[in-house]
Amino acid sequence: MSRDTINISGYVYNSDGTPHPGVIIYSRQKDTTYNLTNLQTVTDIKGYFKINGALFNDTLIVGGFRVYNKGSRYLVIYSPSETRKFDAPVEVTAHRTHPKPLAKFIIKQYKEENTNKVYGESEIDPIYPGGPIRFQNEIKKKLTYPQKAIDNNIEGTVEIGFTILRDGKVDNYKVLKGLGYGCDEQLIQAMKSMIRWKPGIENGRPVEFNYTMDVEFKLTDK
């Protein structure tokens, strides 16, 4: 009986960005040899881990909290308490060059709380000119499903982190979850071509805000 499995590697960090060694990570997948216990691994001194044969759509238990993974083969995991989530779905389609006729991906955005904040009287989040609808439309225009990924039937989630600086520029791009086959590069290239944001404000002064964004590359047979 065949299984839809992948190999996953990555790092686990504490909330302050330091490596978190000794974290036990479980997959929902059973051991492929004995099929009795769940696959598991432990992070090393650098916080690195690797699980071979995890489910393509898997819920990993990482030190007591859940991390949902949809096809990503590389993960960087931080404490979930640092992240606030909001939905902003966008769909982009592309035609395959062989029988499966349609390819699409959905973008979901997540805001990451700035851990260097000094809480005060007021806070205003960064604003993309024209609002979230324009942001979605711009992403939709600039992103395409890489042909190399389509030809190799690659799908899953790419997550990048980035910082909106005090002047509204976007910088500090980093791939937190990667798929390869041009997907990671395509997302970063599209983000780098976006216009400036209206910067976030705290206590009347512009401040930096950290964000993460997920892009779901999904092949369909419609």
N, CA and C atoms as a LAMMPS dump frame, in Angstrom:
ITEM: TIMESTEP
0
ITEM: NUMBER OF ATOMS
666
ITEM: BOX BOUNDS ff ff ff
-5.0000000000000000e+02 5.0000000000000000e+02
-5.0000000000000000e+02 5.0000000000000000e+02
-5.0000000000000000e+02 5.0000000000000000e+02
ITEM: ATOMS id mol type element x y z
1 1 1 N 0.846 -1.193 0
2 1 2 C 0 0 0
3 1 3 C 0.884 1.248 0
4 2 1 N 0.703 2.141 -0.961
5 2 2 C 1.542 3.327 -1.051
6 2 3 C 1.014 4.429 -0.14
7 3 1 N 1.91 5.283 0.316
8 3 2 C 1.54 6.391 1.173
9 3 3 C 2.01 7.695 0.539
10 4 1 N 1.222 8.761 0.762
11 4 2 C 1.588 10.081 0.28
12 4 3 C 2.44 10.729 1.362
13 5 1 N 3.752 10.523 1.299
14 5 2 C 4.636 10.995 2.363
15 5 3 C 5.752 11.874 1.806
16 6 1 N 6.343 12.661 2.701
17 6 2 C 7.46 13.533 2.353
18 6 3 C 8.467 13.523 3.499
19 7 1 N 9.678 14.006 3.223
20 7 2 C 10.683 14.207 4.258
21 7 3 C 10.675 15.674 4.664
22 8 1 N 10.65 15.93 5.967
23 8 2 C 10.575 17.291 6.491
24 8 3 C 11.795 17.562 7.358
25 9 1 N 12.41 18.723 7.169
26 9 2 C 13.505 19.143 8.035
27 9 3 C 13.308 20.607 8.382
28 10 1 N 14.079 21.086 9.363
29 10 2 C 13.966 22.491 9.736
30 10 3 C 14.541 22.759 11.106
31 11 1 N 14.108 23.875 11.699
32 11 2 C 14.628 24.307 12.987
33 11 3 C 13.49 24.741 13.909
34 12 1 N 13.705 24.567 15.212
35 12 2 C 12.783 25.062 16.228
36 12 3 C 13.529 26.101 17.057
37 13 1 N 12.901 27.286 17.219
38 13 2 C 13.517 28.371 17.974
39 13 3 C 12.636 28.787 19.142
40 14 1 N 13.289 29.28 20.197
41 14 2 C 12.563 29.889 21.3
42 14 3 C 11.994 31.227 20.857
43 15 1 N 11.178 31.838 21.711
44 15 2 C 10.551 33.104 21.359
45 15 3 C 11.567 34.224 21.178
46 16 1 N 12.771 34.078 21.787
47 16 2 C 13.802 35.106 21.63
48 16 3 C 14.722 34.847 20.445
49 17 1 N 14.422 33.808 19.649
50 17 2 C 15.204 33.519 18.458
51 17 3 C 16.371 32.589 18.669
52 18 1 N 16.575 32.116 19.892
53 18 2 C 17.658 31.169 20.154
54 18 3 C 17.208 29.749 19.831
55 19 1 N 18.147 28.871 19.441
56 19 2 C 17.782 27.477 19.132
57 19 3 C 17.161 26.787 20.341
58 20 1 N 16.233 25.892 20.064
59 20 2 C 15.566 25.147 21.132
60 20 3 C 15.905 23.66 20.988
61 21 1 N 16.96 23.205 21.667
62 21 2 C 17.34 21.788 21.579
63 21 3 C 16.448 20.916 22.446
64 22 1 N 16.425 19.63 22.12
65 22 2 C 15.717 18.659 22.95
66 22 3 C 14.209 18.668 22.841
67 23 1 N 13.665 19.294 21.802
68 23 2 C 12.206 19.323 21.606
69 23 3 C 11.777 18.056 20.862
70 24 1 N 10.818 17.329 21.432
71 24 2 C 10.303 16.129 20.779
72 24 3 C 9.229 16.527 19.77
73 25 1 N 9.344 16.009 18.555
74 25 2 C 8.402 16.317 17.479
75 25 3 C 7.768 15.017 16.995
76 26 1 N 6.439 14.97 17.002
77 26 2 C 5.702 13.795 16.55
78 26 3 C 4.97 14.097 15.256
79 27 1 N 4.884 13.098 14.377
80 27 2 C 4.057 13.154 13.18
81 27 3 C 2.822 12.28 13.381
82 28 1 N 1.748 12.584 12.642
83 28 2 C 0.571 11.701 12.685
84 28 3 C 0.832 10.384 11.971
85 29 1 N 1.881 10.362 11.134
86 29 2 C 2.202 9.151 10.398
87 29 3 C 2.758 8.078 11.342
88 30 1 N 2.383 6.83 11.085
89 30 2 C 2.911 5.716 11.859
90 30 3 C 4.267 5.287 11.306
91 31 1 N 5.057 4.666 12.147
92 31 2 C 6.351 4.152 11.731
93 31 3 C 6.169 3.205 10.553
94 32 1 N 6.926 3.439 9.47
95 32 2 C 6.724 2.654 8.252
96 32 3 C 7.229 1.22 8.378
97 33 1 N 8.033 0.958 9.417
98 33 2 C 8.56 -0.397 9.606
99 33 3 C 7.605 -1.252 10.428
100 34 1 N 7.162 -0.695 11.569
101 34 2 C 6.325 -1.478 12.48
102 34 3 C 4.871 -1.028 12.494
103 35 1 N 4.605 0.205 12.026
104 35 2 C 3.252 0.735 11.946
105 35 3 C 2.542 0.69 13.3
106 36 1 N 3.278 0.886 14.364
107 36 2 C 2.712 0.835 15.705
108 36 3 C 2.754 2.191 16.401
109 37 1 N 3.864 2.888 16.313
110 37 2 C 4.012 4.164 16.998
111 37 3 C 4.174 5.29 15.988
112 38 1 N 3.852 6.485 16.421
113 38 2 C 3.993 7.641 15.546
114 38 3 C 5.463 7.969 15.314
115 39 1 N 5.763 8.429 14.098
116 39 2 C 7.115 8.89 13.807
117 39 3 C 7.466 10.041 14.742
118 40 1 N 8.688 10.057 15.211
119 40 2 C 9.105 11.141 16.08
120 40 3 C 10.591 11.415 15.916
121 41 1 N 11 12.611 16.326
122 41 2 C 12.402 13 16.317
123 41 3 C 12.611 14.009 17.428
124 42 1 N 13.87 14.366 17.68
125 42 2 C 14.224 15.336 18.713
126 42 3 C 15.185 16.359 18.109
127 43 1 N 14.985 17.639 18.413
128 43 2 C 15.88 18.667 17.886
129 43 3 C 17.268 18.544 18.516
130 44 1 N 18.295 18.845 17.706
131 44 2 C 19.663 18.769 18.223
132 44 3 C 20.045 20.082 18.898
133 45 1 N 21.323 20.263 19.199
134 45 2 C 21.782 21.434 19.945
135 45 3 C 21.532 22.738 19.195
136 46 1 N 21.416 22.661 17.859
137 46 2 C 21.128 23.848 17.051
138 46 3 C 19.638 24.027 16.786
139 47 1 N 18.816 23.134 17.361
140 47 2 C 17.378 23.204 17.121
141 47 3 C 16.947 22.523 15.839
142 48 1 N 17.88 21.825 15.175
143 48 2 C 17.589 21.185 13.888
144 48 3 C 16.867 19.855 14.092
145 49 1 N 15.966 19.546 13.178
146 49 2 C 15.273 18.258 13.21
147 49 3 C 15.029 17.761 11.791
148 50 1 N 14.75 16.471 11.673
149 50 2 C 14.39 15.881 10.392
150 50 3 C 13.478 14.688 10.642
151 51 1 N 12.393 14.613 9.878
152 51 2 C 11.474 13.478 9.925
153 51 3 C 11.324 12.931 8.517
154 52 1 N 11.658 11.683 8.311
155 52 2 C 11.51 11.042 7.011
156 52 3 C 10.207 10.251 6.97
157 53 1 N 9.425 10.457 5.919
158 53 2 C 8.194 9.691 5.755
159 53 3 C 6.987 10.276 6.445
160 54 1 N 6.996 11.603 6.721
161 54 2 C 5.826 12.248 7.326
162 54 3 C 4.713 12.367 6.292
163 55 1 N 3.497 12.575 6.768
164 55 2 C 2.372 12.742 5.854
165 55 3 C 2.5 14.055 5.093
166 56 1 N 2 14.075 3.863
167 56 2 C 2.013 15.302 3.064
168 56 3 C 1.196 16.381 3.765
169 57 1 N 0.007 16.049 4.208
170 57 2 C -0.811 16.921 5.04
171 57 3 C -0.731 16.395 6.465
172 58 1 N 0.068 17.037 7.287
173 58 2 C 0.389 16.479 8.59
174 58 3 C 0.186 17.52 9.685
175 59 1 N -0.173 17.049 10.878
176 59 2 C -0.19 17.888 12.065
177 59 3 C 0.94 17.421 12.964
178 60 1 N 1.975 18.236 13.088
179 60 2 C 3.114 17.901 13.915
180 60 3 C 2.893 18.411 15.341
181 61 1 N 3.211 17.574 16.301
182 61 2 C 3.18 17.989 17.694
183 61 3 C 4.598 18.392 18.058
184 62 1 N 4.793 19.671 18.31
185 62 2 C 6.137 20.222 18.559
186 62 3 C 6.187 20.747 19.988
187 63 1 N 6.775 19.963 20.878
188 63 2 C 6.913 20.398 22.265
189 63 3 C 5.609 20.762 22.934
190 64 1 N 4.518 20.101 22.551
191 64 2 C 3.241 20.328 23.22
192 64 3 C 2.25 21.173 22.436
193 65 1 N 2.677 21.846 21.328
194 65 2 C 1.71 22.585 20.527
195 65 3 C 1.703 22.023 19.113
196 66 1 N 0.624 22.302 18.392
197 66 2 C 0.421 21.73 17.063
198 66 3 C 0.894 22.671 15.967
199 67 1 N 1.535 22.1 14.961
200 67 2 C 1.939 22.832 13.771
201 67 3 C 1.381 22.096 12.567
202 68 1 N 0.478 22.732 11.821
203 68 2 C -0.108 22.105 10.641
204 68 3 C 0.787 22.347 9.441
205 69 1 N 1.169 21.295 8.775
206 69 2 C 2.042 21.393 7.607
207 69 3 C 1.332 20.831 6.386
208 70 1 N 1.294 21.608 5.326
209 70 2 C 0.653 21.174 4.092
210 70 3 C 1.677 21.129 2.975
211 71 1 N 2.463 20.072 2.982
212 71 2 C 3.372 19.826 1.881
213 71 3 C 4.728 20.488 1.956
214 72 1 N 4.964 21.361 2.939
215 72 2 C 6.268 22.02 3.031
216 72 3 C 7.316 21.021 3.498
217 73 1 N 8.482 21.11 2.886
218 73 2 C 9.575 20.191 3.217
219 73 3 C 10.634 20.832 4.107
220 74 1 N 10.481 22.104 4.353
221 74 2 C 11.414 22.821 5.232
222 74 3 C 10.611 23.758 6.125
223 75 1 N 10.803 23.664 7.436
224 75 2 C 10.04 24.452 8.388
225 75 3 C 10.964 25.18 9.353
226 76 1 N 10.607 26.422 9.68
227 76 2 C 11.21 27.136 10.799
228 76 3 C 10.083 27.437 11.764
229 77 1 N 10.168 26.905 12.969
230 77 2 C 9.05 26.936 13.912
231 77 3 C 9.399 27.81 15.106
232 78 1 N 8.521 28.775 15.408
233 78 2 C 8.645 29.624 16.585
234 78 3 C 7.445 29.372 17.511
235 79 1 N 7.533 29.903 18.705
236 79 2 C 6.419 29.789 19.638
237 79 3 C 5.171 30.404 19.039
238 80 1 N 4.041 29.714 19.063
239 80 2 C 2.817 30.252 18.443
240 80 3 C 2.265 31.471 19.149
241 81 1 N 2.71 31.735 20.393
242 81 2 C 2.198 32.878 21.138
243 81 3 C 2.616 34.209 20.511
244 82 1 N 3.617 34.177 19.602
245 82 2 C 4.096 35.412 18.985
246 82 3 C 3.272 35.834 17.773
247 83 1 N 2.331 35.012 17.328
248 83 2 C 1.665 35.254 16.052
249 83 3 C 0.181 35.501 16.218
250 84 1 N -0.324 36.559 15.548
251 84 2 C -1.766 36.788 15.458
252 84 3 C -2.179 36.512 14.019
253 85 1 N -3.299 35.857 13.836
254 85 2 C -3.708 35.403 12.516
255 85 3 C -4.914 36.188 12.016
256 86 1 N -4.879 36.541 10.714
257 86 2 C -6.072 37.06 10.065
258 86 3 C -6.103 36.522 8.647
259 87 1 N -7.304 36.405 8.075
260 87 2 C -7.483 35.764 6.776
261 87 3 C -7.482 36.795 5.653
262 88 1 N -6.798 36.483 4.567
263 88 2 C -6.814 37.312 3.367
264 88 3 C -6.558 36.42 2.161
265 89 1 N -7.554 35.585 1.783
266 89 2 C -7.315 34.623 0.703
267 89 3 C -7.281 35.268 -0.68
268 90 1 N -6.377 34.77 -1.503
269 90 2 C -6.273 35.169 -2.907
270 90 3 C -6.033 33.915 -3.725
271 91 1 N -6.668 33.781 -4.858
272 91 2 C -6.456 32.635 -5.729
273 91 3 C -5.821 33.103 -7.03
274 92 1 N -4.801 32.383 -7.468
275 92 2 C -4.145 32.639 -8.75
276 92 3 C -4.098 31.324 -9.51
277 93 1 N -4.426 31.326 -10.799
278 93 2 C -4.493 30.078 -11.563
279 93 3 C -3.468 30.07 -12.683
280 94 1 N -3.094 28.839 -13.081
281 94 2 C -2.186 28.642 -14.216
282 94 3 C -2.486 27.296 -14.844
283 95 1 N -2.368 27.214 -16.16
284 95 2 C -2.646 25.959 -16.861
285 95 3 C -1.388 25.101 -16.953
286 96 1 N -1.546 23.833 -16.71
287 96 2 C -0.434 22.892 -16.827
288 96 3 C -0.098 22.645 -18.302
289 97 1 N 1.075 22.076 -18.531
290 97 2 C 1.453 21.713 -19.899
291 97 3 C 1.153 20.254 -20.191
292 98 1 N 0.675 19.524 -19.203
293 98 2 C 0.267 18.135 -19.395
294 98 3 C -1.03 17.898 -18.65
295 99 1 N -1.651 16.7 -18.746
296 99 2 C -3.058 16.457 -18.531
297 99 3 C -3.802 17.171 -17.411
298 100 1 N -3.231 17.366 -16.213
299 100 2 C -4.002 18.045 -15.183
300 100 3 C -4.2 19.494 -15.62
301 101 1 N -5.463 19.918 -15.834
302 101 2 C -5.706 21.159 -16.546
303 101 3 C -5.549 22.442 -15.758
304 102 1 N -5.595 22.41 -14.423
305 102 2 C -5.659 23.656 -13.678
306 102 3 C -4.724 23.628 -12.485
307 103 1 N -4.047 24.726 -12.281
308 103 2 C -3.206 24.873 -11.099
309 103 3 C -3.585 26.176 -10.425
310 104 1 N -3.676 26.163 -9.117
311 104 2 C -3.999 27.403 -8.412
312 104 3 C -3.307 27.402 -7.065
313 105 1 N -3.144 28.595 -6.502
314 105 2 C -2.672 28.653 -5.132
315 105 3 C -3.406 29.753 -4.396
316 106 1 N -3.478 29.594 -3.097
317 106 2 C -4.207 30.506 -2.234
318 106 3 C -3.231 31.13 -1.258
319 107 1 N -3.302 32.433 -1.109
320 107 2 C -2.446 33.133 -0.158
321 107 3 C -3.222 33.373 1.118
322 108 1 N -2.609 33.057 2.245
323 108 2 C -3.18 33.383 3.546
324 108 3 C -2.143 34.181 4.313
325 109 1 N -2.576 35.282 4.91
326 109 2 C -1.648 36.148 5.608
327 109 3 C -1.745 35.941 7.111
328 110 1 N -0.613 36.124 7.764
329 110 2 C -0.545 36.051 9.21
330 110 3 C 0.313 37.205 9.689
331 111 1 N -0.126 37.894 10.716
332 111 2 C 0.691 38.953 11.288
333 111 3 C 1.438 38.397 12.477
334 112 1 N 2.726 38.693 12.515
335 112 2 C 3.555 38.25 13.623
336 112 3 C 3.751 39.407 14.58
337 113 1 N 3.453 39.203 15.85
338 113 2 C 3.579 40.258 16.832
339 113 3 C 5.037 40.645 17.008
340 114 1 N 5.3 41.942 17.054
341 114 2 C 6.645 42.443 17.269
342 114 3 C 7.03 42.236 18.721
343 115 1 N 8.022 41.377 18.984
344 115 2 C 8.378 41.042 20.361
345 115 3 C 9.182 42.137 21.043
346 116 1 N 9.573 43.21 20.301
347 116 2 C 10.32 44.31 20.904
348 116 3 C 9.43 45.513 21.211
349 117 1 N 8.129 45.287 21.275
350 117 2 C 7.203 46.382 21.481
351 117 3 C 7.318 46.987 22.873
352 118 1 N 7.037 48.304 22.955
353 118 2 C 6.787 48.956 24.231
354 118 3 C 5.347 49.404 24.175
355 119 1 N 4.482 48.786 24.961
356 119 2 C 3.069 49.064 24.878
357 119 3 C 2.765 50.443 25.467
358 120 1 N 1.899 51.184 24.798
359 120 2 C 1.58 52.525 25.249
360 120 3 C 0.171 52.911 24.898
361 121 1 N 0.008 54.177 24.536
362 121 2 C -1.331 54.708 24.375
363 121 3 C -2.034 54.177 23.136
364 122 1 N -1.337 54.058 22.038
365 122 2 C -2.017 53.694 20.799
366 122 3 C -1.098 52.917 19.88
367 123 1 N -1.722 52.145 18.99
368 123 2 C -0.975 51.371 18.013
369 123 3 C -1.795 51.295 16.739
370 124 1 N -1.168 51.56 15.608
371 124 2 C -1.822 51.466 14.31
372 124 3 C -1.006 50.529 13.447
373 125 1 N -1.631 49.479 12.941
374 125 2 C -0.926 48.524 12.091
375 125 3 C -0.535 49.169 10.762
376 126 1 N 0.506 48.643 10.119
377 126 2 C 0.841 49.117 8.774
378 126 3 C -0.339 48.916 7.819
379 127 1 N -0.435 49.806 6.844
380 127 2 C -1.552 49.756 5.892
381 127 3 C -0.989 49.75 4.477
382 128 1 N -1.427 48.802 3.676
383 128 2 C -1.04 48.798 2.262
384 128 3 C -1.903 49.815 1.525
385 129 1 N -1.312 50.697 0.691
386 129 2 C -2.096 51.713 -0.025
387 129 3 C -3.25 51.081 -0.81
388 130 1 N -4.444 51.541 -0.536
389 130 2 C -5.618 50.965 -1.19
390 130 3 C -6.262 49.865 -0.382
391 131 1 N -5.613 49.453 0.687
392 131 2 C -6.203 48.466 1.572
393 131 3 C -5.913 47.025 1.191
394 132 1 N -6.458 46.085 1.964
395 132 2 C -6.155 44.666 1.766
396 132 3 C -6.61 44.11 0.418
397 133 1 N -7.697 44.647 -0.134
398 133 2 C -8.175 44.151 -1.426
399 133 3 C -7.154 44.46 -2.514
400 134 1 N -6.605 45.668 -2.477
401 134 2 C -5.581 46.012 -3.475
402 134 3 C -4.337 45.15 -3.283
403 135 1 N -3.965 44.913 -2.028
404 135 2 C -2.817 44.052 -1.76
405 135 3 C -3.025 42.671 -2.38
406 136 1 N -4.21 42.103 -2.175
407 136 2 C -4.53 40.796 -2.748
408 136 3 C -4.446 40.828 -4.273
409 137 1 N -5.005 41.879 -4.868
410 137 2 C -5.006 41.97 -6.32
411 137 3 C -3.593 42.105 -6.88
412 138 1 N -2.735 42.872 -6.187
413 138 2 C -1.357 43.031 -6.642
414 138 3 C -0.599 41.716 -6.563
415 139 1 N -0.793 40.99 -5.463
416 139 2 C -0.159 39.678 -5.34
417 139 3 C -0.637 38.755 -6.462
418 140 1 N -1.94 38.793 -6.725
419 140 2 C -2.517 37.937 -7.765
420 140 3 C -1.905 38.235 -9.13
421 141 1 N -1.642 39.514 -9.409
422 141 2 C -1.061 39.891 -10.691
423 141 3 C 0.384 39.413 -10.825
424 142 1 N 1.136 39.491 -9.742
425 142 2 C 2.575 39.283 -9.815
426 142 3 C 3.001 37.828 -9.644
427 143 1 N 2.185 37.008 -9.011
428 143 2 C 2.567 35.622 -8.74
429 143 3 C 2.078 34.681 -9.829
430 144 1 N 2.956 33.778 -10.248
431 144 2 C 2.577 32.71 -11.165
432 144 3 C 3.101 31.39 -10.616
433 145 1 N 2.421 30.343 -10.944
434 145 2 C 2.853 29.012 -10.513
435 145 3 C 4.06 28.614 -11.36
436 146 1 N 5.235 28.41 -10.778
437 146 2 C 6.42 28.071 -11.578
438 146 3 C 6.203 26.827 -12.428
439 147 1 N 6.586 26.905 -13.696
440 147 2 C 6.367 25.774 -14.593
441 147 3 C 7.105 24.53 -14.115
442 148 1 N 8.284 24.725 -13.517
443 148 2 C 9.047 23.583 -13.017
444 148 3 C 8.268 22.851 -11.935
445 149 1 N 7.57 23.598 -11.081
446 149 2 C 6.756 22.986 -10.025
447 149 3 C 5.545 22.276 -10.61
448 150 1 N 4.931 22.873 -11.636
449 150 2 C 3.781 22.245 -12.289
450 150 3 C 4.192 20.939 -12.95
451 151 1 N 5.312 20.969 -13.674
452 151 2 C 5.774 19.776 -14.383
453 151 3 C 6.149 18.638 -13.443
454 152 1 N 6.567 18.993 -12.22
455 152 2 C 6.964 17.972 -11.244
456 152 3 C 5.883 17.686 -10.213
457 153 1 N 4.674 18.209 -10.454
458 153 2 C 3.523 17.941 -9.587
459 153 3 C 3.786 18.361 -8.132
460 154 1 N 4.425 19.513 -7.956
461 154 2 C 4.77 20.014 -6.628
462 154 3 C 3.666 20.93 -6.122
463 155 1 N 3.174 20.655 -4.935
464 155 2 C 2.209 21.527 -4.286
465 155 3 C 2.455 21.531 -2.785
466 156 1 N 1.937 22.548 -2.122
467 156 2 C 2.146 22.697 -0.693
468 156 3 C 2.211 24.174 -0.33
469 157 1 N 2.799 24.464 0.815
470 157 2 C 2.8 25.823 1.341
471 157 3 C 4.205 26.398 1.432
472 158 1 N 4.351 27.63 0.971
473 158 2 C 5.565 28.408 1.189
474 158 3 C 5.216 29.511 2.18
475 159 1 N 6.019 29.671 3.214
476 159 2 C 5.819 30.746 4.172
477 159 3 C 7.066 31.614 4.215
478 160 1 N 6.886 32.916 4.072
479 160 2 C 8.009 33.841 4.2
480 160 3 C 7.743 34.821 5.326
481 161 1 N 8.815 35.271 5.957
482 161 2 C 8.73 36.34 6.932
483 161 3 C 9.305 37.605 6.316
484 162 1 N 8.802 38.758 6.738
485 162 2 C 9.33 40.024 6.241
486 162 3 C 9.021 41.116 7.259
487 163 1 N 9.709 42.236 7.112
488 163 2 C 9.553 43.358 8.037
489 163 3 C 9.119 44.591 7.274
490 164 1 N 8.096 45.273 7.784
491 164 2 C 7.697 46.579 7.253
492 164 3 C 8.443 47.625 8.075
493 165 1 N 9.378 48.326 7.427
494 165 2 C 10.252 49.256 8.129
495 165 3 C 9.538 50.562 8.47
496 166 1 N 10.252 51.422 9.181
497 166 2 C 9.666 52.683 9.64
498 166 3 C 9.303 53.627 8.499
499 167 1 N 9.949 53.455 7.341
500 167 2 C 9.632 54.306 6.196
501 167 3 C 8.653 53.641 5.23
502 168 1 N 8.121 52.456 5.614
503 168 2 C 7.143 51.764 4.778
504 168 3 C 7.735 50.778 3.8
505 169 1 N 9.079 50.762 3.674
506 169 2 C 9.702 49.772 2.81
507 169 3 C 9.57 48.38 3.428
508 170 1 N 9.581 47.354 2.58
509 170 2 C 9.511 45.967 3.037
510 170 3 C 10.885 45.33 2.851
511 171 1 N 11.385 44.683 3.907
512 171 2 C 12.74 44.141 3.867
513 171 3 C 12.817 42.905 4.752
514 172 1 N 14.025 42.351 4.864
515 172 2 C 14.303 41.197 5.739
516 172 3 C 13.473 39.969 5.349
517 173 1 N 13.463 39.653 4.07
518 173 2 C 12.73 38.476 3.606
519 173 3 C 13.464 37.202 4.029
520 174 1 N 12.716 36.224 4.497
521 174 2 C 13.312 34.932 4.831
522 174 3 C 12.271 33.841 4.628
523 175 1 N 12.698 32.736 4.049
524 175 2 C 11.804 31.605 3.82
525 175 3 C 11.712 30.794 5.105
526 176 1 N 10.513 30.692 5.657
527 176 2 C 10.285 29.924 6.881
528 176 3 C 9.844 28.495 6.562
529 177 1 N 9.098 28.35 5.473
530 177 2 C 8.723 27.036 4.959
531 177 3 C 8.943 27.07 3.455
532 178 1 N 9.621 26.086 2.922
533 178 2 C 9.938 26.105 1.504
534 178 3 C 9.464 24.879 0.757
535 179 1 N 9.194 25.066 -0.541
536 179 2 C 8.823 23.962 -1.425
537 179 3 C 9.888 23.691 -2.483
538 180 1 N 10.69 24.7 -2.796
539 180 2 C 11.651 24.544 -3.881
540 180 3 C 10.972 24.628 -5.24
541 181 1 N 11.651 24.177 -6.276
542 181 2 C 11.135 24.147 -7.65
543 181 3 C 10.691 25.535 -8.128
544 182 1 N 11.316 26.578 -7.595
545 182 2 C 11.005 27.936 -8.015
546 182 3 C 9.911 28.625 -7.234
547 183 1 N 9.191 27.893 -6.374
548 183 2 C 8.075 28.474 -5.628
549 183 3 C 8.548 29.531 -4.636
550 184 1 N 9.598 29.217 -3.875
551 184 2 C 10.103 30.15 -2.868
552 184 3 C 10.594 31.439 -3.533
553 185 1 N 11.383 31.277 -4.599
554 185 2 C 11.933 32.434 -5.283
555 185 3 C 10.836 33.293 -5.927
556 186 1 N 9.816 32.628 -6.463
557 186 2 C 8.721 33.348 -7.095
558 186 3 C 8.006 34.252 -6.092
559 187 1 N 7.779 33.744 -4.895
560 187 2 C 7.083 34.527 -3.876
561 187 3 C 7.921 35.719 -3.433
562 188 1 N 9.203 35.509 -3.154
563 188 2 C 10.058 36.607 -2.714
564 188 3 C 10.186 37.664 -3.809
565 189 1 N 10.341 37.231 -5.061
566 189 2 C 10.448 38.179 -6.169
567 189 3 C 9.19 39.033 -6.283
568 190 1 N 8.034 38.401 -6.128
569 190 2 C 6.775 39.149 -6.2
570 190 3 C 6.66 40.15 -5.059
571 191 1 N 7.039 39.738 -3.851
572 191 2 C 6.96 40.631 -2.703
573 191 3 C 7.897 41.822 -2.85
574 192 1 N 9.096 41.597 -3.396
575 192 2 C 10.072 42.676 -3.547
576 192 3 C 9.614 43.751 -4.534
577 193 1 N 8.692 43.396 -5.407
578 193 2 C 8.226 44.353 -6.408
579 193 3 C 7.008 45.155 -5.936
580 194 1 N 6.544 44.903 -4.71
581 194 2 C 5.371 45.612 -4.195
582 194 3 C 5.739 47.031 -3.78
583 195 1 N 4.773 47.931 -3.812
584 195 2 C 5.014 49.316 -3.419
585 195 3 C 5.114 49.428 -1.894
586 196 1 N 5.521 50.603 -1.427
587 196 2 C 5.678 50.819 0.01
588 196 3 C 4.334 50.787 0.743
589 197 1 N 4.387 50.367 1.997
590 197 2 C 3.24 50.427 2.882
591 197 3 C 3.224 51.779 3.617
592 198 1 N 2.091 52.131 4.18
593 198 2 C 2.036 53.199 5.169
594 198 3 C 2.49 52.573 6.478
595 199 1 N 3.578 53.058 7.098
596 199 2 C 4.168 52.343 8.234
597 199 3 C 3.261 52.284 9.447
598 200 1 N 3.544 51.306 10.314
599 200 2 C 2.811 51.181 11.563
600 200 3 C 3.233 52.263 12.55
601 201 1 N 2.313 52.599 13.452
602 201 2 C 2.548 53.68 14.414
603 201 3 C 2.345 53.147 15.834
604 202 1 N 3.247 53.513 16.713
605 202 2 C 3.106 53.249 18.137
606 202 3 C 3.436 54.511 18.9
607 203 1 N 2.49 54.939 19.745
608 203 2 C 2.702 56.15 20.543
609 203 3 C 3.103 57.348 19.678
610 204 1 N 2.491 57.435 18.491
611 204 2 C 2.725 58.569 17.62
612 204 3 C 3.972 58.494 16.777
613 205 1 N 4.747 57.393 16.866
614 205 2 C 5.996 57.271 16.109
615 205 3 C 5.958 56.049 15.196
616 206 1 N 6.544 56.139 13.995
617 206 2 C 6.629 54.96 13.125
618 206 3 C 7.508 53.886 13.77
619 207 1 N 7.087 52.636 13.661
620 207 2 C 7.859 51.516 14.204
621 207 3 C 7.873 50.38 13.183
622 208 1 N 8.803 49.466 13.361
623 208 2 C 8.874 48.293 12.5
624 208 3 C 7.85 47.248 12.94
625 209 1 N 7.27 46.555 11.965
626 209 2 C 6.359 45.46 12.242
627 209 3 C 6.841 44.224 11.477
628 210 1 N 6.788 43.08 12.125
629 210 2 C 7.15 41.811 11.496
630 210 3 C 5.894 41.063 11.071
631 211 1 N 5.929 40.522 9.875
632 211 2 C 4.811 39.753 9.344
633 211 3 C 5.313 38.421 8.798
634 212 1 N 4.393 37.464 8.708
635 212 2 C 4.636 36.277 7.898
636 212 3 C 3.476 36.126 6.926
637 213 1 N 3.731 35.49 5.787
638 213 2 C 2.677 35.241 4.811
639 213 3 C 2.825 33.845 4.242
640 214 1 N 1.72 33.118 4.201
641 214 2 C 1.682 31.788 3.619
642 214 3 C 1.104 31.845 2.209
643 215 1 N 1.713 31.105 1.309
644 215 2 C 1.171 30.931 -0.04
645 215 3 C 0.994 29.445 -0.273
646 216 1 N -0.24 29.049 -0.542
647 216 2 C -0.542 27.648 -0.775
648 216 3 C -0.563 27.365 -2.269
649 217 1 N 0.4 26.596 -2.723
650 217 2 C 0.433 26.164 -4.123
651 217 3 C -0.369 24.88 -4.221
652 218 1 N -1.425 24.896 -5.002
653 218 2 C -2.347 23.773 -5.037
654 218 3 C -2.704 23.402 -6.466
655 219 1 N -2.509 22.125 -6.805
656 219 2 C -2.898 21.59 -8.118
657 219 3 C -4.264 20.936 -7.998
658 220 1 N -5.143 21.234 -8.934
659 220 2 C -6.48 20.664 -8.904
660 220 3 C -6.782 19.949 -10.22
661 221 1 N -7.794 19.071 -10.187
662 221 2 C -8.185 18.301 -11.367
663 221 3 C -9.562 18.698 -11.868
664 222 1 N -9.949 19.927 -11.638
665 222 2 C -11.269 20.377 -12.065
666 222 3 C -11.357 20.42 -13.578
